[in-house]
Amino acid sequence: MKSVDFVKALGAAVCVTVALSAYAQDNSAQNAAPAAAAASPAQAPAQSARRADRRLGYQVRRALSRTQGLNVSNISVRARGGSVLLTGTVPNAGQIDQAGQVAKGVAGVTSVTNHLTVAQQ
C-alpha cells in the first residue's frame, strides 16, 4: 500500500515538473533581444541595490560571527535599503540584545528589526 502511495506522489511530482517547464517555455525567446535592451536601463539600479543589500547582509553576518559569545548558527540576516532584519533562534536571551547591538554598529545599517527568539531546550 505504501509503494502505491509513493508511486502516486512521484507521478504527481513529475506532472507538476512537466507543467512548469512547459509554462516557462513561450515564444518570448524571439523577442528577447529587443526586450532585454529596453529593460536593461531599468534593471541596472535594481541590480545595484540588490548587490548593495547582499553586501550589507554579508557584512552584518560577518560582524555577528566575529562577536565573542554569540551563537550565529541559527541567525538569518536580511538587508534591504539599509534596514536589517534578524530572524532565528539563540541559546539565551542575552544574545538577542547583543546581536541587535552588533548589527546596529555595522556601517550602512540605518535600522535593525530584531525577531530573534530564545531556542526551546
C-alpha positions as CSV (number, residue, x, y, z in Angstrom):
1,M,0.0,0.0,0.0
2,K,2.8,2.4,0.8
3,S,4.5,1.8,-2.5
4,V,1.3,2.6,-4.3
5,D,1.1,6.0,-2.5
6,F,4.7,6.6,-3.3
7,V,4.2,6.0,-7.0
8,K,1.1,8.3,-7.0
9,A,3.2,11.0,-5.3
10,L,6.0,10.5,-7.7
11,G,3.6,10.7,-10.7
12,A,2.1,13.9,-9.3
13,A,5.6,15.5,-8.9
14,V,6.5,14.5,-12.5
15,C,3.3,16.1,-13.8
16,V,3.9,19.3,-11.9
17,T,7.5,19.5,-13.2
18,V,6.4,18.9,-16.8
19,A,3.7,21.5,-16.5
20,L,6.0,24.1,-15.0
21,S,8.7,23.6,-17.7
22,A,6.0,23.8,-20.4
23,Y,4.8,27.1,-18.8
24,A,8.3,28.5,-18.8
25,Q,8.7,27.9,-22.5
26,D,6.9,30.5,-24.6
27,N,7.5,32.5,-27.8
28,S,9.2,35.3,-25.9
29,A,12.6,34.0,-27.0
30,Q,12.1,35.5,-30.4
31,N,11.5,38.9,-28.8
32,A,14.2,38.6,-26.1
33,A,16.8,40.8,-27.6
34,P,14.6,44.0,-28.0
35,A,13.0,43.4,-24.6
36,A,16.4,42.9,-22.9
37,A,17.7,46.1,-24.5
38,A,14.7,48.1,-23.3
39,A,14.7,46.6,-19.8
40,S,18.4,47.0,-19.2
41,P,18.5,50.6,-18.1
42,A,15.6,50.0,-15.6
43,Q,17.3,46.8,-14.2
44,A,20.7,48.5,-13.6
45,P,19.5,50.4,-10.4
46,A,17.6,47.4,-9.1
47,Q,20.7,45.1,-9.6
48,S,23.0,47.5,-7.9
49,A,20.5,47.9,-5.0
50,R,20.3,44.1,-4.7
51,R,24.1,43.9,-4.7
52,A,24.4,46.6,-2.0
53,D,21.7,44.8,0.1
54,R,23.6,41.5,-0.3
55,R,26.9,43.1,0.6
56,L,25.3,44.8,3.7
57,G,23.8,41.5,4.8
58,Y,27.1,39.8,4.4
59,Q,28.8,42.5,6.5
60,V,26.3,42.2,9.3
61,R,26.6,38.4,9.2
62,R,30.4,38.7,9.4
63,A,30.2,41.1,12.3
64,L,27.9,38.8,14.2
65,S,30.1,35.7,13.6
66,R,33.1,37.6,14.9
67,T,31.4,38.5,18.1
68,Q,32.6,36.5,21.1
69,G,29.9,34.6,23.0
70,L,27.3,34.9,20.2
71,N,26.0,31.7,18.6
72,V,25.1,32.7,15.0
73,S,24.3,29.2,13.7
74,N,20.6,29.8,13.7
75,I,20.5,33.5,12.9
76,S,19.3,34.7,9.5
77,V,20.2,38.2,8.2
78,R,18.2,40.1,5.5
79,A,19.1,43.6,4.4
80,R,17.1,46.0,2.3
81,G,17.9,49.6,1.8
82,G,20.0,49.9,5.0
83,S,17.3,48.1,7.1
84,V,18.4,44.8,8.6
85,L,16.1,42.0,9.7
86,L,17.4,39.4,12.2
87,T,15.4,36.2,12.5
88,G,16.1,32.9,14.1
89,T,16.9,31.5,17.5
90,V,19.7,32.0,20.0
91,P,20.5,29.9,23.1
92,N,19.8,32.6,25.7
93,A,18.1,36.0,26.0
94,G,21.3,38.0,26.4
95,Q,22.3,37.1,22.9
96,I,19.2,38.7,21.4
97,D,20.2,42.2,22.5
98,Q,23.8,41.5,21.7
99,A,23.0,40.6,18.1
100,G,20.9,43.7,17.7
101,Q,23.7,46.0,19.0
102,V,26.3,44.4,16.8
103,A,24.1,44.8,13.7
104,K,23.5,48.5,14.5
105,G,27.2,49.0,14.7
106,V,27.8,47.9,11.1
107,A,28.4,50.8,8.6
108,G,25.5,51.3,6.3
109,V,22.8,50.0,8.7
110,T,20.1,52.5,9.2
111,S,17.7,50.4,11.3
112,V,17.5,46.9,12.8
113,T,14.4,44.8,13.3
114,N,15.2,42.0,15.7
115,H,12.9,39.0,15.6
116,L,15.3,36.6,17.4
117,T,13.8,34.3,19.9
118,V,15.3,32.0,22.6
119,A,15.6,28.4,21.4
120,Q,13.5,25.9,23.4
121,Q,15.7,23.3,25.0
